Amino acid sequence: MVTRSVKAGAEVTAWTDEADAVSLPRLDEVGGLVRPGNIGVSYAEREYAALAGEQEASWAAEGEQRARPWLIRAHGLAAAVAADQVVLAACAQELQQAKADYQHAVRVLLPYARREPGAKWRYALCWPVLVLGDMSGVWAAAVMHGEVPVIAFGQALASGVAAGCAGLVGSEFKALRMARARVREPDSLTEDERRYQRLFAGTDRGAGLVGLVGVVSLVVAALLAVGIALLRTSTEGIAAGAMFGLLAAATALASFLLGYWAADEVADLVATLGKRARRAERRYLQVAKSKAIMQRAETEEAARSVRMECALRGQAAARRVASLSWRIQRNNPQVFGHGFPAEDHVVGRRDRPSPDAWDGVAR
């Protein structure tokens, strides 16, 4: 397929040959004289000025034609991009608010946090270990007692989780203790601290209810220890039953200590706000990578590049035609002379073609 550049090269060659063939009738022998003052804009100059304008318009049309598929595709993505931009704007607002809340909490509350960084991860790893340890003893004993393994597994899992949950009340005791240490009069709080007033308000934080939960947890731990002891005693004897019963009680107490060690209401609030900010950031980046947004940006840039290329080629073609007009004048000195008067050569002058005047024509 013949490309536009090859066609343009052939056209330029044809124009050059045509310009070389142009000959204006000689009226007088001019010699080395300057361009006569009685010559305005010749027909030949106007003709090539029109050809230059044609080139610019032709190349602009070529650019529009080549860019049309990209423009059609970009417009086809308009609705999807508009929807994604609405979501992106909402995500940006959410991200900005989440980061502002997190930074504010870090600045105001971090001095009140007592849990060191990484402690929450250690808690998240240790608690399942305690549950699995208690569960494995019950499962083995139930299977040895003749229970179906699948049913025994469910029972063992429930007892293991119960032992782990029995110790979670430790976090409530730690929260009560730290809340008493943070108690402040409302008038003494700064403007930033009033935003978290519940963390500094009063000592009545349900201590009686926490005590009741603690009693219930002790009952759960005792029941588990007795139940496991009886189960092991029936299969392995009194010593084994007592040992596994004590281990079940130790698991519940260890869960209590683990919860007490890891509890920190202030650190949990700061961590929650940080998690919210990170989640909002991931959501924003995910929406920002929308295929519709990316594809429309790519297609619009491709269309712009094609149009710019053709516009520049049109300007180059117009200048080429302008040079042919000068070529005609150079090849016909008997009519146009050999150049302009010296006073017309103003420093910094730049020739600009127009419908009414052509490059180099003194007006």
GIUR-V761569 format. One record per residue. N is the residue number from 1. RES is the residue in one letter. SS is DSSP state (~ for helix, > for strand, _ for the rest). PSI is psi in degrees with one decimal (NA if undefined). NEAR is the number of other ideal C-beta (glycine too) atoms within 12 Angstrom. Layout:
# GIUR-V761569
N&RES&SS&PSI&NEAR  N&RES&SS&PSI&NEAR
This chain:
# GIUR-V761569
1&M&_&130.3&6  2&V&_&125.2&10  3&T&_&165.4&12  4&R&~&-36.5&23  5&S&~&-39.1&18  6&V&~&-43.2&12  7&K&~&-42.5&18  8&A&~&-39.4&25  9&G&~&-40.6&18  10&A&~&-38.8&15  11&E&~&-41.9&25  12&V&~&-42.0&26  13&T&~&-42.0&16  14&A&~&-39.7&18  15&W&~&-39.8&30  16&T&~&-45.7&22  17&D&~&-39.8&14  18&E&~&-40.5&22  19&A&~&-37.6&29  20&D&~&-28.7&16  21&A&~&-11.4&16  22&V&_&129.3&26  23&S&_&124.1&15  24&L&_&140.5&20  25&P&_&135.1&9  26&R&_&128.7&14  27&L&_&-47.1&13  28&D&_&161.4&13  29&E&_&113.1&11  30&V&_&-39.2&21  31&G&_&-132.9&12  32&G&_&28.9&11  33&L&_&162.3&19  34&V&_&174.5&20  35&R&_&129.6&30  36&P&_&141.6&23  37&G&_&-17.4&16  38&N&_&4.9&12  39&I&_&121.8&24  40&G&_&-126.3&17  41&V&_&121.1&26  42&S&_&165.2&25  43&Y&~&-37.9&17  44&A&~&-41.1&30  45&E&~&-42.1&38  46&R&~&-37.9&23  47&E&~&-46.7&22  48&Y&~&-24.2&37  49&A&~&-41.7&33  50&A&~&-39.5&24  51&L&~&-38.0&32  52&A&~&-43.9&35  53&G&~&-36.0&25  54&E&~&-39.3&22  55&Q&~&-43.7&33  56&E&~&-44.2&28  57&A&~&-38.0&20  58&S&~&-43.2&26  59&W&~&-34.0&34  60&A&~&-41.7&26  61&A&~&-39.0&20  62&E&~&-42.8&27  63&G&~&-40.2&29  64&E&~&-39.5&21  65&Q&~&-44.9&19  66&R&~&-29.4&25  67&A&~&-11.9&28  68&R&~&-46.3&20  69&P&~&-38.3&16  70&W&~&-41.6&27  71&L&~&-40.4&24  72&I&~&-42.2&18  73&R&~&-39.9&22  74&A&~&-42.5&27  75&H&~&-31.1&19  76&G&~&-24.4&16  77&L&_&0.7&26  78&A&~&-45.7&20  79&A&~&-44.3&14  80&A&~&-40.1&21  81&V&~&-41.0&27  82&A&~&-42.8&17  83&A&~&-43.6&17  84&D&~&-35.4&27  85&Q&~&-34.6&22  86&V&~&-46.5&17  87&V&~&-39.9&22  88&L&~&-40.3&24  89&A&~&-42.0&17  90&A&~&-41.6&18  91&C&~&-37.5&26  92&A&~&-41.6&21  93&Q&~&-42.8&17  94&E&~&-41.9&23  95&L&~&-43.9&27  96&Q&~&-44.0&18  97&Q&~&-42.4&19  98&A&~&-42.3&27  99&K&~&-38.9&23  100&A&~&-42.6&19  101&D&~&-42.6&27  102&Y&~&-46.1&28  103&Q&~&-37.2&19  104&H&~&-43.4&23  105&A&~&-41.2&32  106&V&~&-43.3&23  107&R&~&-37.3&19  108&V&~&-41.7&27  109&L&~&-17.9&33  110&L&~&-35.9&23  111&P&~&-19.2&15  112&Y&~&-5.7&27  113&A&_&137.7&26  114&R&_&-12.0&26  115&R&_&130.0&28  116&E&_&156.0&14  117&P&_&137.0&15  118&G&_&-9.8&13  119&A&~&-33.8&24  120&K&~&-34.5&27  121&W&~&-38.1&14  122&R&~&-37.1&17  123&Y&~&-44.0&33  124&A&~&-27.3&17  125&L&~&-36.9&16  126&C&~&-36.1&24  127&W&~&-46.3&34  128&P&~&-31.3&19  129&V&~&-42.3&20  130&L&~&-42.1&35  131&V&~&-45.3&34  132&L&~&-37.3&23  133&G&~&-44.7&28  134&D&~&-38.2&45  135&M&~&-39.5&32  136&S&~&-38.6&26  137&G&~&-41.5&39  138&V&~&-41.1&42  139&W&~&-46.2&30  140&A&~&-42.8&25  141&A&~&-39.8&35  142&A&~&-39.3&32  143&V&~&-42.4&21  144&M&~&-28.5&20  145&H&_&-7.4&24  146&G&_&9.0&13  147&E&_&151.5&21  148&V&_&131.5&13  149&P&~&-40.3&16  150&V&~&-44.8&13  151&I&~&-38.3&17  152&A&~&-37.0&25  153&F&~&-45.1&21  154&G&~&-42.9&18  155&Q&~&-42.0&29  156&A&~&-40.4&35  157&L&~&-41.9&23  158&A&~&-42.7&23  159&S&~&-37.1&39  160&G&~&-44.4&33  161&V&~&-38.2&27  162&A&~&-42.3&33  163&A&~&-40.1&44  164&G&~&-40.4&37  165&C&~&-27.0&29  166&A&~&-26.1&39  167&G&_&-3.1&42  168&L&_&-18.8&35  169&V&~&-18.7&35  170&G&~&-35.3&33  171&S&~&-32.4&33  172&E&~&-39.3&29  173&F&~&-39.7&27  174&K&~&-39.4&33  175&A&~&-40.7&33  176&L&~&-44.2&29  177&R&~&-44.1&22  178&M&~&-32.1&27  179&A&~&-39.9&29  180&R&~&-33.9&19  181&A&~&-22.8&18  182&R&~&-1.7&30  183&V&_&129.5&22  184&R&_&149.1&22  185&E&_&140.2&13  186&P&~&-35.0&14  187&D&~&-20.7&10  188&S&~&-7.9&13  189&L&_&141.8&20  190&T&_&171.7&16  191&E&_&-39.6&10  192&D&_&-38.2&18  193&E&~&-25.8&26  194&R&~&-22.9&18  195&R&~&-25.1&20  196&Y&~&41.6&27  197&Q&~&-31.3&21  198&R&~&-24.7&21  199&L&~&-16.7&31  200&F&_&5.8&30  201&A&_&124.8&20  202&G&_&165.1&18  203&T&_&-11.5&16  204&D&_&88.7&13  205&R&_&36.7&25  206&G&_&38.9&18  207&A&~&-40.1&19  208&G&~&-41.6&13  209&L&~&-38.7&15  210&V&~&-38.2&25  211&G&~&-40.4&17  212&L&~&-43.2&15  213&V&~&-35.7&27  214&G&~&-40.7&28  215&V&~&-44.4&16  216&V&~&-38.7&21  217&S&~&-39.3&32  218&L&~&-38.7&22  219&V&~&-42.8&19  220&V&~&-45.2&33  221&A&~&-40.6&37  222&A&~&-42.9&23  223&L&~&-42.5&22  224&L&~&-43.9&42  225&A&~&-44.4&34  226&V&~&-44.0&22  227&G&~&-45.0&30  228&I&~&-36.9&45  229&A&~&-44.2&30  230&L&~&-40.2&25  231&L&~&-45.4&34  232&R&~&-34.0&30  233&T&~&-37.4&22  234&S&~&-20.6&20  235&T&~&-30.6&23  236&E&~&-2.4&22  237&G&_&172.8&16  238&I&~&-42.2&15  239&A&~&-46.8&13  240&A&~&-39.0&23  241&G&~&-44.3&26  242&A&~&-41.3&21  243&M&~&-49.2&21  244&F&~&-31.2&40  245&G&~&-43.1&34  246&L&~&-37.3&24  247&L&~&-37.6&30  248&A&~&-42.3&44  249&A&~&-39.3&31  250&A&~&-35.1&25  251&T&~&-44.0&40  252&A&~&-42.4&43  253&L&~&-37.9&29  254&A&~&-37.1&29  255&S&~&-37.7&39  256&F&~&-49.7&34  257&L&~&-39.2&24  258&L&~&-43.8&34  259&G&~&-39.9&34  260&Y&~&-39.9&28  261&W&~&-38.9&24  262&A&~&-14.2&32  263&A&_&134.1&32  264&D&_&101.6&33  265&E&~&-38.8&30  266&V&~&-47.3&31  267&A&~&-36.2&32  268&D&~&-39.7&27  269&L&~&-45.3&28  270&V&~&-42.6&32  271&A&~&-38.4&29  272&T&~&-42.9&21  273&L&~&-36.9&30  274&G&~&-40.7&27  275&K&~&-41.1&19  276&R&~&-41.1&23  277&A&~&-41.7&27  278&R&~&-39.0&18  279&R&~&-40.7&20  280&A&~&-35.9&27  281&E&~&-43.7&22  282&R&~&-39.9&18  283&R&~&-42.5&23  284&Y&~&-45.5&27  285&L&~&-35.0&16  286&Q&~&-44.2&18  287&V&~&-35.8&27  288&A&~&-24.5&22  289&K&_&19.7&17  290&S&_&135.7&25  291&K&~&-38.1&17  292&A&~&-43.3&26  293&I&~&-45.1&26  294&M&~&-44.4&19  295&Q&~&-39.3&22  296&R&~&-40.8&28  297&A&~&-41.3&23  298&E&~&-44.0&19  299&T&~&-39.6&28  300&E&~&-38.5&24  301&E&~&-38.4&18  302&A&~&-43.8&24  303&A&~&-41.7&27  304&R&~&-42.0&20  305&S&~&-41.8&18  306&V&~&-44.7&27  307&R&~&-43.4&26  308&M&~&-43.1&19  309&E&~&-47.0&22  310&C&~&-34.8&31  311&A&~&-42.4&26  312&L&~&-38.2&20  313&R&~&-35.7&31  314&G&~&-41.6&29  315&Q&~&-40.9&25  316&A&~&-41.1&22  317&A&~&-39.0&34  318&A&~&-40.5&36  319&R&~&-33.9&25  320&R&~&-42.7&30  321&V&~&-36.9&39  322&A&~&-39.3&34  323&S&~&-32.0&26  324&L&~&-33.9&37  325&S&~&-43.6&39  326&W&~&-34.7&29  327&R&~&-40.8&27  328&I&~&-44.5&35  329&Q&~&-36.4&34  330&R&~&-35.7&21  331&N&~&-4.9&23  332&N&_&60.4&28  333&P&~&-21.1&23  334&Q&~&-17.3&23  335&V&~&-47.4&28  336&F&~&-4.7&36  337&G&_&-168.9&26  338&H&_&0.1&19  339&G&_&-177.2&20  340&F&_&159.8&25  341&P&_&154.3&15  342&A&~&-35.1&10  343&E&~&-14.7&11  344&D&~&-12.7&18  345&H&_&78.0&14  346&V&_&135.6&12  347&V&_&132.3&7  348&G&_&2.3&6  349&R&_&137.3&14  350&R&_&127.6&11  351&D&_&136.1&26  352&R&_&121.2&19  353&P&_&147.4&33  354&S&_&166.6&19  355&P&_&-26.2&14  356&D&_&-13.9&15  357&A&_&151.0&19  358&W&_&162.9&36  359&D&_&131.8&30  360&G&_&-2.9&31  361&V&_&120.9&29  362&A&_&125.7&26  363&R&_&NA&16
